[in-house]
Amino acid sequence: MSTLARIVALLLALVVLLVAGGLAVVGYAYPALVQPLTLALTGTGVLVALVVGVIAAGRR
């Protein structure tokens, strides 16, 4: 794996963590809407699915 690929993978991981944390904060601020942990995990799952789709499309 090249250095550029490792840097991109690290940045993607950081973005996923940042978005998951942001979703948890939003869920915590408005607890009547959703539970914070469920919201963060759902958002993380969606982001991971998108990243896996991009990786799979790039390998073709």
C-alpha atoms as one frame of an Amber mdcrd trajectory, in Angstrom:
protein
   0.000   0.000   0.000   1.448   3.347  -0.999   1.913   6.249   1.334  -0.794
   8.242  -0.429  -3.303   5.413  -0.004  -2.483   5.195   3.707  -2.960   8.942
   4.151  -6.304   8.826   2.332  -7.435   5.865   4.465  -6.438   7.737   7.627
  -8.310  10.857   6.528 -11.420   8.810   5.709 -11.300   7.199   9.142 -10.977
  10.602  10.802 -13.891  11.996   8.808 -16.058   9.017   9.771 -15.210   9.539
  13.451 -15.896  13.266  13.185 -19.282  12.741  11.551 -20.226  10.029  14.062
 -19.308  12.348  16.927 -21.295  15.175  15.378 -24.335  12.964  14.969 -24.036
  11.870  18.599 -23.915  15.511  19.739 -26.986  16.364  17.650 -28.803  13.344
  19.056 -27.801  14.333  22.576 -29.040  17.901  22.052 -32.431  16.656  20.809
 -33.129  13.450  22.769 -36.815  13.470  21.845 -35.905  12.738  18.218 -33.539
   9.764  18.531 -31.212   8.088  20.948 -27.664   9.506  20.505 -25.848   6.193
  20.212 -28.301   4.809  17.669 -27.998   7.936  15.559 -24.193   7.872  15.647
 -24.014   4.179  14.761 -26.488   4.564  11.918 -24.570   7.502  10.482 -21.308
   5.612  10.786 -22.829   2.608   9.056 -24.001   4.745   6.159 -20.577   6.373
   5.786 -18.798   3.019   5.902 -21.176   1.663   3.251 -20.380   4.624   1.011
 -16.627   4.205   1.462 -16.832   0.463   0.745 -18.846   1.215  -2.393 -16.253
   3.696  -3.602 -13.427   1.226  -2.927 -15.262  -1.582  -4.706 -15.966   0.642
  -7.711 -12.321   1.703  -7.873 -11.041  -1.880  -8.031 -12.899  -2.671 -11.250
